[in-house]
């Protein structure tokens, strides 16, 4: 049981070391993961859910609703 724990601990330590090296080689930054900041998503007209919801609500406010019976 102790041998297994040491093996798992070694794997986690090596993974953390490799992740640190990867971050260091990239200049300490990750690219943004937000949909709205992706060039390809903007080109396709895809926005984050909150932005799309706000746009839909804005469009619906402009439309008049007829309440005649």
Secondary structure, DSSP 8 states (H G I E B T S, - for coil): -HHHHHHHHHHHHHHHHHHHHHHHHTTS------GGG-HHHHHHT---HHHHHHHHHHHHHHS------
